[in-house]
């Protein structure tokens, strides 16, 4: 009887060990597949060309090797206006990190400058014609270009779009993605 119990005990432990190994292998396979899904090739970001408020032409290429938050906005956009403080705070949070914050508008320079006197942005502001942001617009089934205000693009250090989002209340999500992108090589 003792031998039977001992054999049964050994059998149970072997089954537990086998189950544990199978579970671990399954978890590893799931993690590999999950990480592969998130590491799929990111699309190349459009290399814009736009002037800053001093008249200097800036391009996305000059920020290669840095994470870029590109915010496409308008002075007439209620969401854009209401979130100035949150994005200024986010820019201050990452001030000494390897990231550049850019706000791009297609409005006339005078309108943007007048707006910024009362509502300063604490990061780079670019003025562009429609051609400067055309690569970031969605193309509808009717062939027209669509771009909502605000639209956010997080561009990784290799110049690829890691996040595209739009609308209100995105600073927390953007911050989480920035943290992840800053750790990538």
Secondary structure, 3 states (H helix, E strand, C coil): CHHHHHHHHHHHHHHHHHHHHHHHHHHHHHHHHHHHHHCCCCCECCCCEEEECCCCEEEHHHHCCCEEEEEECCCCCHHHHHCHHHHHHHHHHCCCCCEEEEEEECCCHHHHHHHHHHCCCCCEEEECCHHHHHHHCEECCCCCEECCCCEEEEECCCCEEEEEEECCCCHHHHHHHHHHHHHCC
